[in-house]
Amino acid sequence: MEREKIIVPLKRNKCYYDGLRGMLSGTFYSMLGVYFTALMITPLTLKELMGGEFLVVHAWIIISFVLWRRSLTTPNRVVFSIGKIWYYPNVANIILGAQYIVIGILCSLIFDCFSKINVGMDHLTAFYWVALVYLILLLLFCSLSIRKFEPVPASNDQQSS
């Protein structure tokens, strides 16, 4: 069963749009900045860069870019949600603040990956858990920050059939 798509008007949804796009672009640029800084500081060979723990870091940079890009290419739509949408702006702002803290933790973990050549599984496990918390907070923020929404009108093709 396909979920119904909804339109999120820009008017009266400043918390959603400013929070989501600011946080996603902040995530991407923060990760990219830490990535390049760590590459400049730590002399790594190409073989070391393609190692298992660094693949996770490369993947997270790509994931953060894809999430940010998706928020820009789907205007007036809910980008991510966990189902029913509630409007609790104070809770959404607390979640947004927590997400910025999680971004800082992810950046420090990425920098640690580059500064320690042999990163252990404990470090990678922490990275996975923090990344999971980030994604959960992202879903919660999207589900709690939308004030007004409308169903997407059916296209002419669907109405004629």
N, C-alpha and C positions, 0 to 999 in steps of 0.2 A: 504494500500500500504506500503510495507516494505522499509525502508530506506536502501540505498546501504552502505555496510560496506567498510571502507577504511583502508589502512595500513599507518601508520605513521613511516617512517624509522627513526632509531635512529640518523643516520648521518644527520646533518643540522637541527635538531630539539631539540637542547640542551635546549633552552628556555622552550619549552613545557615539556619535561621530567623532567628536574631539578626543574623547577618551580612547576609543578603539584605534583610530588611525595614528594618534600620537604615540600610543603605547607600542603598536606594531612597528612603526617607523623607528621609534627609539630602540626597540629590540634589535632590529636589523643593523642600524648604524652602530650601536654599542658593540654588538658581536663582531661586526666587521672591523671596528677600531681596535678592539682587543686582539683580534686575529692578526692584523697587520703589525701592531706593536710587538706582539709576542714573536712574530716571524723575524722582525728586525733585530730583536734582542737576542734570540736564541738561534745559534747556527745549527740548522738541521739539514740533513741530506734529503734528497727526493725520496729515497727508500724509507727513511724514518717518517717523512710526512705522509706516506701512504700506508703506514702501520695501522693496526686495528683501532687504537684509542684515538688517533687523529681522524680516522674516517668518521667517527661519531661527531667530532667537532665540525668537520667539513659539512656533514649532513645537517647539523643544527643551523649552520649559517644559511644553507639552502632552504631549509624549512622556514626559518624566520623571514627570508625574502619572499617565499611563496605566500605565506600568510599575509604579509604586508601588501603584496601585489594584489592578492585576492580581495582585500578590503577596498582597494582603489578601483578594481575592475567590476565590482558589483555594487554600483551606487544605488541607494534607496532600497537595499535588501538587507536582510539579516545575514550576516556573514557566517556566524556560528551560533548555535544555541542548543540547549539540552531539552527542548520541547516547549512547554508552555512558557510564555513571556510574561513576567511580572515587572512592575515598575517600582523599584526601591532605590531611589537615587543615592541616599546616604550609604546604603550597603554597597552599591556599585562603586562609589568613590573609595570606600575602604578597600574593596577588592582591587581597584586600580592602584592604590598605594602599595598594597601587598605585591602586586605584579611588578612594580618598579623595584621593590626589594629583591624579588626573585630574579629579575634581570641582572641585578648587581651580583647575586650569588652565581648565576650562570657565567657571567663574565669572569669572575675570579676563578671558577673551575676551569674555564677555557685557558686562562693564563697559566694556571697550574699545570695543565696538560703540556703546554709548550715549555715551561721552565724545568719540568722534571721529565727527562727522556723516557724513563721506564715507569710509567704511571700504573699503579696497581688496580686491581679490580674494585677495591673499596672506593677509589676515586671515581671510577667509571660508574659504579652503582649509585653513588651520590649524584653524579651528573644526570643519570637516567631519572632518578626520583625527583630531582629539582625540575627537570624538563617536563615531567608528568604533572607536577604541581602547577607549573606555568600554564600548561594546556587546560587543566581543570579550571584554573582561575579565569582564563580567557573565555571559556564556555559560560561560566557563571556571570562574568561581567556582561557579556552579550545578552544573557537572559534576564538580567536585572536592571539594565540601563535604558531600555526603550520605553518611551512615554506613550507614543501613539503609533499605531500601525493599521494598515488596511490590507485586505486580500488583493493579490495581483489579479487584475481583470483578465478574463479569458480572452485569448486571441480570436480573431475572426475565423481562423481555420477550425478551432475547437467548437465555436458556436454554431457553425454551419453543419457539423456532423451530428 
